[in-house]
Amino acid sequence: MSFIKLLDKELLLWLNSFTGHNIWFDRVVDALASKALPYLFVLALIFLFFYPQLKKMPALYERRRMVVWAFICGIVSRLIFTPIIRFVLPRTRAYEYLSVHLVGPFDFANSFPSGHAAFFFAVAFMVYYFDKKLGYIFLGGALLMGLARVVAGIHFPLDIIAGALLGWATVLILKHFFIKPQFHD
């Protein structure tokens, strides 16, 4: 076993060892990994799309462009690129062959790269490219969700890292080919 795979496995086992001892901790991990935080991301984007002008926010038109492009990037990353990579590089989920305490639902799809990470990091990076301060909040949320998915025993750390890189690459590709010059860097 290579050093990277060993480190990936040991980091997962160490982070997952914090679960199973306290029901409230497990519920928070589950909420961050699968339940509340993903929905908060989507609700925040919907809010940004429909809410009138906020102080120190881009104009309504620019915010709406940001939200639409964020969703497009997330969908392309999750529904196009992730399945292709999973087909080429299949990886079994950790709880299918390691003794981990699974917090949350079973998912028998391949785990590499993380679809959640690919979607939410793509969204976060696109928000970042439009609005740096808001982007840091979204990136922090995506990172927190990715970490929670490792703690929950759903993904290996490399699954999350690969999903984050895939989300970032998707944004760079779409930004380069489709977003007009009024786009703010």
Secondary structure, DSSP 8 states (H G I E B T S, - for coil): --HHHHHHHHHHHHHHTTSSS-HHHHHHHHHHHTSHHHHHHHHHHHHHHHS---TTS--HHHHHHHHHHHHHHHHHIIIIIHHHHHHHS----GGGTS-----S----S--SS-HHHHHHHHHHHHHHHH-HHHHHHHHHHHHHHHHHHHHTTSS-HHHHHHHHHHHHHHHHHHHHHHS-TT---
